[in-house]
């Protein structure tokens, strides 16, 4: 068995700190994405509720294809709305979760 140690992969405090910062930044990006997706789902449900309040005109025959198209349209509109500034739900959620998850562990224990 040949075990070799790569001298470039030394564990210095700076390397450990950089790796943890990279992991934290990836986790923060994933958290931001999840919050945006949640906001998109919320907005989509709002669009569905709003669409139910609009009466059918009866001018055209209603079918399954129209329903599927409207659902797809609402979901894409919701995604686009959440991708921009949005309604603020995703941002508020992100800030609260970021504060709770990535804060100093001592502070979190003191709050409990």
CORPE-V644968 format. One record per residue. N is the residue number from 1. PHI is phi in whole degrees, 0 to 359 (none if undefined). PSI is psi in radians with two decimals (none if undefined). BURIAL is 1 if it has 16 or more other C-alpha atoms within 10 Angstrom, else 0. Layout:
n	phi	psi	burial
N	PHI	PSI	BURIAL
N	PHI	PSI	BURIAL
This chain:
n	phi	psi	burial
1	none	2.27	0
2	251	1.90	0
3	251	2.12	0
4	234	2.64	0
5	249	2.25	0
6	278	2.04	0
7	293	-0.34	0
8	285	-0.29	0
9	259	0.73	0
10	286	2.59	0
11	263	1.63	0
12	258	2.80	0
13	304	-0.59	0
14	293	-0.73	0
15	296	-0.76	0
16	297	-0.74	0
17	295	-0.75	0
18	296	-0.70	0
19	295	-0.70	0
20	290	-0.63	0
21	295	-0.69	0
22	295	-0.75	0
23	296	-0.74	0
24	296	-0.71	0
25	293	-0.64	0
26	294	-0.70	0
27	294	-0.67	0
28	294	-0.68	1
29	295	-0.73	0
30	295	-0.68	0
31	296	-0.76	1
32	298	-0.75	1
33	297	-0.76	0
34	297	-0.71	0
35	294	-0.68	1
36	294	-0.71	1
37	295	-0.70	1
38	298	-0.77	1
39	297	-0.66	1
40	296	-0.72	1
41	295	-0.74	1
42	298	-0.80	0
43	295	-0.67	1
44	300	-0.76	1
45	297	-0.65	0
46	295	-0.75	0
47	298	-0.72	1
48	299	-0.77	0
49	296	-0.71	0
50	294	-0.68	0
51	294	-0.57	0
52	295	-0.43	0
53	280	-0.26	0
54	277	2.13	0
55	289	2.58	0
56	290	2.41	0
57	280	-0.45	0
58	78	0.01	0
59	288	-0.67	0
60	243	2.63	0
61	288	2.32	0
62	270	2.40	0
63	219	3.13	0
64	294	-0.69	0
65	299	-0.70	0
66	294	-0.71	0
67	297	-0.76	0
68	296	-0.75	0
69	299	-0.78	0
70	296	-0.69	0
71	296	-0.75	1
72	294	-0.71	0
73	297	-0.80	0
74	298	-0.73	1
75	294	-0.72	1
76	293	-0.70	0
77	298	-0.68	1
78	295	-0.74	1
79	298	-0.76	1
80	294	-0.67	0
81	296	-0.79	1
82	289	-0.48	1
83	291	-0.54	0
84	276	-2.38	0
85	290	-0.60	0
86	72	-2.77	1
87	264	-0.16	0
88	100	-0.14	0
89	292	-0.82	1
90	297	-0.69	1
91	294	-0.78	1
92	296	-0.73	0
93	297	-0.77	1
94	300	-0.81	1
95	297	-0.72	0
96	292	-0.78	0
97	290	-0.65	1
98	296	-0.78	0
99	298	-0.74	0
100	287	-0.75	0
101	278	-0.64	0
102	251	0.26	0
103	278	3.07	0
104	295	2.24	0
105	301	-0.54	0
106	295	-0.70	0
107	294	-0.66	0
108	294	-0.73	0
109	293	-0.59	0
110	291	-0.55	0
111	287	-0.47	0
112	291	none	0
